[in-house]
Amino acid sequence: MFSPEMECMEAEEKDRLQLIRLQQTAWRVYENVPFYKEKFNQASISPNSITSLEYLKKLPFTTKQDLRNHYPFGLFASKKEEIVRVHASSGTSGKPTVVGYTSSDIKNWSEMVARSIAIAGGEPGHILHNAYGYGLFTGGLGLHYGSEKLGMMTVPVSGGNTERQILLIEDFEPQVICGTPSYVLTIAEKMEQMGKNPRATSLKYGIFGAEPWSEEMRATLEEKLNIKAMDIYGLSEVMGPGVAMECHEAQDGLHIMDDHFIAEIINPDTLQPVPDGEYGELVFTSLTKEAFPIIRYRTGDIASLRREPCRCGRTSIRMSRVKGRIDDMLIIRGVNVFPSEIENVLLQTEGIVPHYQVHLITDGLREKAELSVEVSEPLFLQCGQDMSHPDISFLKEKIGRTIKDSCLISMPVHMHPPLSIPRSEGKAIRVVRHKRAEMGV
């Protein structure tokens, strides 16, 4: 579903469209959401004041805590009888954030995801294997409705039951697979353990998201599965998957659906805009949502923006791959580092597999980090299944040196036998927090 009128729109025309929709959204939240009306009034802002896109910078930010403070429906701009669906976050750190959708919202979302799948190489008549989780998580149903909208046969397998996933891939012969990169990697590894060749399937394209992943992980997935691997971005507070999508032609930044959203990058400390190309916190304003419009939502994701046209022909603003989340950033002896930066190093190292965990250990008032890495099965067998073998010890020291050189941090490295680090059936758990008494590496 290539949409040239939207995806190839000239800048001036797009600015006019965004301004009209921003004005409509501002009036909707002002008249229907007491939280926003109070925020606007406190800042002496009226929706009538918004006469240019530059005025967006004067509008108030919205945070995840604001959503929690108004749990469950306090930020809805539609009546309950107009809501046809809700989704919610896991709520692992408190109450979940709940978002609602009208029938028009579902229609727009489905079209966005259909465009996203097409950007990634999917076509009407293809088969899509959907290994994202269903339920309150937006991933499964978001991709599902978009796939059907595009005219694809959609396999709603959800996450887990890896051997069944493999059976369906072999028997149904899908061209597209969707899921978290860590879980789809688990599927490929399970195929190898079963004596099957993951490169020999019908799969051509992979749509991966819901967790930060690196270029090295892309290379690993493409090599193991003989596919093109593309990044999809979204979060429930803004809409769900399909807010931005990487094209299969260039695989060079994610095309934002900027007929539906305005993206900004700010310095998370000063809250001021940063220049294009520089990393900062990603902020989104919705332009077409009815049930849950959101103004300048601070996502907590670290990314950058680019505005030059892509070689695929689309003129939409592109965002970089998410580097990590602000709250995922590790501070190790005063040095800031994201797990994805550690992953970059590990996936360039022969003799290990793409599964690792950083263990943060609290010992009194101090916190230190230790890295658990899993050796590959060929190396393990070559070393006689002896984890104290000189080759494994050499690899351990090499990993420590490379991380110090690349990430400017030092931490103990623990080598583990194959299949000993937990596999993910959803979002990978890369950072594990312990008290000293709990630590067993």
N, C-alpha and C positions, 0 to 999 in steps of 0.2 A: 504494500500500500504506500507507494511513493506519492507524496503530497507536494508537488512542485510549487503550488500557490502559497504554501506555508514554508516549506523547507528551502526554497530558493528565492524567497521574498527579498526585495531590495531594502536596504537599511532604513531609508526614510519612510517607506510604507510600513515596515515592521514597527518603527517607533510610533507611528500614528495609531496602529492597532493596539500596541501595548499601553499607550496613554489612555485610550478610550476604555480599555478593559480595567486598567488600574483605577480610574475614576469610578467605574461601576462597582468594583470590589470595595473601594474605600467607603462609598455610600452604603453598601450592603452591611459591612461590619459596623459602621457608625449607627445605623438604624436598628440593627438586630442583635448586636453583641455588646452588652453593658461594659465588659472589660475594655473593649476597644474605644467605645464612646468616652469612657473615663480617661483613657490614655490620650486620646486626641484632645479632649478638653484641657487636660493638664498641660499639654504642650501648645495650647492655643491654636490648634489645627482644625480646619474644616475641610471636608472633602472638596468643597468649592475652591480651596486654595491650590489644589493639585492641577496646575496648568502646564506642567512639563515633567518629563521623566526625572529630571534633576531633583525635583521636589521629593522624590522617594527617600532621599538621604535624611530628610527631616522627620520621616514617619518613625514611630516607636518600634523597637525590636520586640520579638516574641521569643520566649525561651521554653524549653521542655518543662521547667518548673511552673511556668504559667499554665501549661496544659494540666499538670498534676494538681495545681491549686484549684482548678475549675472542673475537676473530675466529677461525674463522667461527661455531662453534656453541656457544661457551662459556656463553652466557646462556640456552640453550634449556632449557625445563622439561619437555619431552617426549622420549622416546627417538626415535632417528633413524627407526626403522621406523614410528613414528606420524606422521612428517612427510610431508605430501602435496605441499607446495610451498614454495619459498623465493623471496623477493624480496631485492633489494639496492640500495643507493645507487650512484651513479656511481663513487664512490671517487676523485674528481678531486683531492682533497687528501690522499690516502693510501689505505690499505686501505678497501674498501667496508664499510658496515654491513650485515650479513646478518640477515634475520628469517625465521622459519619459521611454518608454518600447519599445524594438524591439519585433518582433514575437518570437525570441529565449528567450527573457526575460520573456514574458508571459508564454511560455512553461515551463521554469524553475520554475517560481513562482507558476504556477498551480500544478506542481509536489511537490513542497515544502509544499503547503497547503494541498494537498491530503495526504502526509505523516503525516502532523500535525493532520488532522482529524482522520487518522488511529491510531496514537499514543493516541488520546483521546478516542478511542473506536468505532469510526465509521467504517462501513463495506460496501462493495459494496452491493447494494440492499436495504440498509437503506434509510430512508427519512430524509432530513435535512431541518429544519425550520430556515431560515436566517433572523434574525431581526436586522442585521446591516444595517446602511444607505447606499444606493447606490449613484452613482454620482461621484464627484471628490474625495470624501473620499474613501480610499482604502479598508475599511472593507467589504462592501457589495460585490463588484465584486471579491475581493480577495478570500473570502470564497466560493463564487458562483462557480468560475472556478475550485477551488480545489475540491469541492464537486462533480462536474460533472466529473472531471478527475478520481476520486476514483470510480465512477460508482454509485453514489447515486441519488435518485430522489431529486431535489433541489427546494425548495419553496422560491422564491425571494420576500418575503413579505415586506422587508425593515422595517424601524422603524415607530412608530406611529400607530394610529387607533387600540387601544388595544383590543377592543371588537372583531374586525375582526381577530386579531392575535389568540385570544382564540377560535373562531369558526374554524379556519383552523387547530389549534392544535388538537381540538376534532375530526374533520371530516377526516383529512389526516393521523392522528396517526403517527407523526414523532418520530424517536428514538433520534435524536440529535437536540438541539436548540443552536443557536449562537446569541450573542448580548452583549451589555454592561451589566455588572452584575446589575447595578442600574435599567436599563429598564426591564430586565427579572424579577427582583423582583417586579416591578410595575405590570407586567402581572400576576404574582402569586397573588398579593394582589387584583387585579381587579377580578380575578376568585373567590376569597373568598367573595368579596362584592356582586358578582352575585349569591352567594349560591352554588358555585361549589367547588369541592375538587381538588386543584392543584396537590395533591399527587396521584390522580387516573388517570392521563393521561398516554399516551404511552411513554413519554419521559424517557430516560435512562441516557443520557450524555448531559452536558452543556459545551460549549466552550465560555469562557467569556474573554473580554479584552477591550482595548481602554481607560481604566481608571484604576488607582491604586485601588486595593481592598484587603481586609484583609482576614486572616484565619477565622475570625468570620463571615464575609460576606459569605464565602464558606459554613460554617456550616449552616447558615440561608437559603441559596439557596438550599442546599442538603436536609434540613429538610422540607422546604415548598413544594418542587417539587419532592422529592423522587428520586433524580438523583445523579450522580457523577459530580461534578463541577470542570472543569480544566481551567487553565490559558493559554492564548495564547498571544504571544508578537510579535510586529512588529511596524514599523513606515514607513511612505511613503518615507522618505529620504533614508532609507536603502533598502526597497523593498515594505513593506506592511505586513499584518498579515502572520504568518508562518515562521518568522525568528527564533522563538523558541516556543516550545509547551510542556506542562506538560503531562506526561503519566498517563493513568487511573489506571495502576497497582500500582504505588507508590505515585502519587500526591505529589512529593517531589522534586521540582525544574524543570525548563523548559529546555528541550533538545534543544540545539542550532543546527541549520542546518550548522554544521561547515565544510561541504564540499562546502558551498557557502559563508560563512562568517567567519572572525576571530574576536573574542570578546576580549576586554581588560577592565580592571577596573583601573581607575586612580584617584588620589587625585585631585579634581577639582581646588584646590588652587595652588598646586605645579606642577600639570600635570605629576607627576611621578606615575609609577605603584604601586599598593597596593597588598599585598599578597592575595592569594586565601582565601576565607572565610570572608574577610573584605569588608565592604561596601564602595563604591565610585561611581564615574560617569562611566556609561557604554559607551564604545566606540566600534564602528563597522567599519570594512573594508570589502567591498564586493569583492568577488573573481570571479564571473561569469557574472556580469551585463555588458551589452553592451552599452545601451543608456545612462545610468546614473551611471557609476561606482563611488564609493566614497571611499576616503582614510581616515581612522581614524576619523570617524564622531563622534563628541561629542554629544551624544543624550540628555544630560541633565537629564537622568533617573538615579536614585540611586538604585544600586543592588550589588550583589556579585557573584562570580563564584566558581564552584566546579568541580573537575576533576575525582573523583572516579566513577567507573561504577555504574549504577543504577541497582536495582534488576530486572528491566524489561529486562535486557540484553544489553541495548544500551550503547555504550562507549562514546557517544558525551558529550562534556562539558555541564554542566548545569548551568543556571543562576537562582538566587533567584527570587522570586516575586518582582516586582518593588516596592520599599518602598515609592517612591514619586518622584517628579521632583524637581530639584534644585530651580527653580523659584516658586514652590508651597510651599516651606518650609516657615513656619511661624516663626518669631522671636518675642516672647512674653516676654517682660521684660528680654531680654537677653538670653532666653532659645529657642533653635531650636527645632521645632516639626513639623511633617508632619500630614496632615489631616487623613491619614490612621492610625496613632497612636491614635488619638482621636476616630476614628471609632472602633478600637480594644476594647477600654473601653466601648463605648456605646453599642456595640452588645453583651456584656457580662452582660448587665443590664436588668433585667426583668421589664416590665411595659412600655417600650418604643419600637418604631419601628425603622427599619434601615434607617431612613431618618433624616438628620440633615444638618445644615449649620453653618459655622463659619463666623461671620460678622466682618470685619475689618473696624473700624470707625476712620476716620481722624478728629481730633479735634484740629485745629490750627497746631502746629508742632508735636503733639503727635499722636500716633496710638495705639488703644487698640482693644482687641478682645472680642467678646461676642458670646455665643453658643446658637443656637436655636435647641430645641429637641422636638420631637412629641411623645405624650403619646399614648399608645395602646388603641384601642377601648374598650376592656374589662375593663381596669382600668378606663377609662373615664366614662363608664356607671356605674361601681361600685361606683364611686365618685359622682354620680348624675349629671354628666356633669358640675361639678363645678371645675374650674381650681384652685380655692383657697382652695380646700379640703386639710386637713392635710396630707393625704396619698401622694398627688401629691407634696406638699411642702417638705415632708420628702424625696421623690425620687429626687427632685431637689437638695437638700442639699447633698444627697448621691453621685449624679453624680459629683458635684463640688469637693467633697472630693476625690473621686476615681481618677479623672483626675489630681488633684494636686499630689496625691501619685504616680501615674503611669507615668505621663508626666512632672511632676515638674513645672506645670504652674497653675495659678489661673485666672479664668475669670468668669464673670457673666453668669449664665445659665437661659435661658428663656424657660418655658414649654408651648407647644402649643397643641391645640385639634387635634384629628385625621384628617388626610388629609389636613392639613393647610400648610405644607411645600411643595413647588412645586415638582412634580414628573418629572423624566427625560424620554424622548423618545430617548435619545442618551447618550452622556457623561454627568454624573451627575455634577452639579455645587455645589461644596462643600464649596468654599470660595467666599464670596460676599464682595466687597469693597464699602464703603460709605463715604460721608462726613457727619458730625454730623447732618446737617439739613435734610438729606435724611433718616436717620435711624428711623425705626418705630417699632423695636421689643420692 
